[in-house]
Amino acid sequence: MENAKDFKRIGKIVSTHGLKGEVRVHVVTNQVERRFLKGKEIYIKAKDGNFIKTKIAKFIEDPGKDPRLILDGFDSIDKIEIYNKCELYAPKLQDDDLIYLSDLVGMEVLNLQGEKIGVVSETRILINRPYIIVNNQYIQFLMHVYIDKIIDESRQLILTDLGMEIIKDADN
């Protein structure tokens, strides 16, 4: 992998499926139809931190379940099972610097001092305004007002002091 900033996390292998190298994937991208096309280049981030380059051989939607994926060069369970629970990355697309509300779910939330406050449990749009929900508290998604910055690579969201006041007020 050339430079980590040129890549975007797109999913995670959650389990093997059958004996022919198929895996179930938890998808973390809004662009499934662009990311998981046959022949698309992706990378498996191995447990040792190295990136293994491969291509998508087949993507199978499975209603109500995580989709299944077959990767080039991984035609048996023996070849793929060592990558179970490993994350998948793909080269960034032109619009990948955009952050969608759904991308925020699961992000660790920190204060300006770097202390963990909680995790974004869900997002909602109420009266045409986006909100993140942290520790059962609704925080309006306004950059530089309630949210200082988002660090996509480490999946962290930093609240401003004003954002922290919402959390503290709820605790009282």
C-alpha positions as CSV (number, residue, x, y, z in Angstrom):
1,M,0.0,0.0,0.0
2,E,1.6,3.3,-1.1
3,N,0.2,5.8,1.4
4,A,-2.5,5.1,4.0
5,K,-4.1,8.5,3.4
6,D,-4.9,7.4,-0.2
7,F,-7.1,4.5,1.1
8,K,-10.5,4.3,2.7
9,R,-11.8,1.6,5.1
10,I,-14.7,-0.1,3.3
11,G,-15.5,-3.2,5.5
12,K,-14.4,-6.0,7.8
13,I,-14.4,-9.7,7.3
14,V,-16.7,-11.1,10.0
15,S,-16.6,-14.8,9.2
16,T,-15.9,-17.4,6.6
17,H,-18.7,-19.0,4.7
18,G,-18.3,-22.5,3.3
19,L,-15.2,-24.2,2.2
20,K,-14.4,-22.3,-1.1
21,G,-13.0,-19.1,0.4
22,E,-16.2,-17.1,0.7
23,V,-16.4,-14.6,3.6
24,R,-19.1,-12.5,5.1
25,V,-18.3,-8.8,5.2
26,H,-19.6,-6.1,7.4
27,V,-19.7,-3.2,5.0
28,V,-18.9,0.3,6.3
29,T,-19.3,2.3,3.1
30,N,-22.3,4.0,1.5
31,Q,-20.9,3.2,-1.9
32,V,-21.3,-0.5,-2.0
33,E,-22.2,-0.5,-5.7
34,R,-18.9,1.3,-6.5
35,R,-16.6,-0.4,-4.0
36,F,-17.5,-4.0,-4.5
37,L,-17.6,-4.4,-8.2
38,K,-16.0,-7.5,-9.8
39,G,-12.4,-6.7,-10.5
40,K,-12.1,-3.8,-8.1
41,E,-8.7,-3.7,-6.2
42,I,-8.9,-3.9,-2.4
43,Y,-6.5,-4.5,0.4
44,I,-6.9,-6.8,3.5
45,K,-5.2,-5.3,6.6
46,A,-3.7,-8.4,8.1
47,K,-3.4,-8.9,11.9
48,D,0.3,-8.0,11.7
49,G,-0.5,-4.6,10.1
50,N,0.6,-5.5,6.6
51,F,-1.7,-5.0,3.6
52,I,-2.5,-7.8,1.2
53,K,-3.6,-6.6,-2.2
54,T,-6.3,-8.6,-4.0
55,K,-9.3,-8.1,-6.3
56,I,-13.0,-8.8,-5.9
57,A,-14.0,-11.9,-7.7
58,K,-17.6,-11.8,-6.6
59,F,-19.9,-9.9,-4.3
60,I,-23.2,-11.5,-3.2
61,E,-26.0,-9.6,-1.5
62,D,-27.7,-11.6,1.1
63,P,-30.9,-9.9,2.3
64,G,-31.0,-9.6,6.1
65,K,-27.4,-10.8,6.5
66,D,-23.9,-9.4,5.9
67,P,-23.1,-9.8,2.2
68,R,-20.7,-12.5,1.0
69,L,-17.4,-11.8,-0.9
70,I,-15.0,-13.9,-2.9
71,L,-11.5,-12.5,-3.4
72,D,-9.1,-13.4,-6.2
73,G,-6.4,-15.9,-4.9
74,F,-8.5,-17.0,-1.9
75,D,-10.3,-20.1,-3.3
76,S,-10.4,-22.1,-0.1
77,I,-11.2,-21.7,3.6
78,D,-7.6,-22.5,4.4
79,K,-6.3,-19.5,2.5
80,I,-8.8,-16.9,3.8
81,E,-9.6,-17.9,7.4
82,I,-6.4,-16.3,8.8
83,Y,-7.9,-13.0,7.7
84,N,-11.1,-13.4,9.7
85,K,-11.9,-10.2,11.6
86,C,-9.5,-8.2,9.4
87,E,-10.5,-4.8,7.9
88,L,-10.8,-4.2,4.1
89,Y,-9.5,-1.0,2.4
90,A,-9.8,0.4,-1.1
91,P,-8.2,3.3,-3.0
92,K,-10.0,6.5,-2.2
93,L,-12.6,7.7,-4.7
94,Q,-12.8,11.3,-5.8
95,D,-15.5,12.1,-3.2
96,D,-14.2,10.0,-0.3
97,D,-13.1,13.1,1.6
98,L,-16.8,13.6,2.2
99,I,-18.1,12.2,5.5
100,Y,-21.6,10.8,5.6
101,L,-23.6,10.7,8.8
102,S,-23.6,6.9,8.6
103,D,-19.8,6.9,8.6
104,L,-19.9,8.4,12.1
105,V,-21.7,5.5,13.8
106,G,-19.3,3.5,15.9
107,M,-16.7,6.3,16.1
108,E,-15.0,6.9,19.4
109,V,-15.9,10.3,20.9
110,L,-13.2,12.3,22.7
111,N,-13.0,15.7,24.4
112,L,-10.4,18.2,23.5
113,Q,-8.0,16.7,26.0
114,G,-8.2,13.3,24.3
115,E,-10.3,11.6,27.0
116,K,-12.9,9.1,25.8
117,I,-16.5,10.3,26.3
118,G,-18.4,7.5,24.5
119,V,-19.2,6.2,21.1
120,V,-21.6,7.5,18.4
121,S,-24.4,5.0,18.7
122,E,-26.6,6.3,15.8
123,T,-27.3,9.4,13.7
124,R,-30.7,11.1,13.1
125,I,-32.1,13.9,11.0
126,L,-34.6,15.9,13.1
127,I,-36.4,18.9,11.6
128,N,-33.9,18.9,8.7
129,R,-30.9,19.0,11.0
130,P,-28.4,16.2,11.5
131,Y,-27.6,14.9,15.0
132,I,-25.2,12.3,16.4
133,I,-26.2,10.4,19.5
134,V,-23.6,9.8,22.2
135,N,-24.4,8.4,25.6
136,N,-28.1,8.8,24.8
137,Q,-27.6,12.5,24.2
138,Y,-28.4,14.3,20.9
139,I,-25.7,16.6,19.7
140,Q,-26.3,18.6,16.6
141,F,-23.8,17.9,13.9
142,L,-22.3,21.3,13.4
143,M,-18.5,21.3,12.7
144,H,-16.5,23.8,14.7
145,V,-19.5,24.6,17.0
146,Y,-20.1,21.2,18.7
147,I,-17.6,19.1,16.8
148,D,-14.0,20.1,16.6
149,K,-12.8,17.5,14.1
150,I,-13.2,14.0,12.8
151,I,-10.2,11.8,12.4
152,D,-11.4,9.2,9.9
153,E,-8.3,7.0,10.0
154,S,-8.5,6.3,13.7
155,R,-12.4,6.5,13.7
156,Q,-12.4,9.3,16.3
157,L,-14.6,12.4,16.7
158,I,-13.5,15.3,18.9
159,L,-16.1,17.4,20.6
160,T,-15.6,21.1,21.3
161,D,-16.1,22.5,24.8
162,L,-19.6,23.5,23.7
163,G,-20.3,19.9,22.6
164,M,-19.0,18.7,25.9
165,E,-21.5,21.0,27.8
166,I,-24.4,19.0,26.2
167,I,-22.9,15.8,27.6
168,K,-22.2,17.3,31.0
169,D,-25.7,18.9,31.3
170,A,-27.3,15.5,30.7
171,D,-25.2,14.0,33.5
172,N,-26.6,16.5,36.0
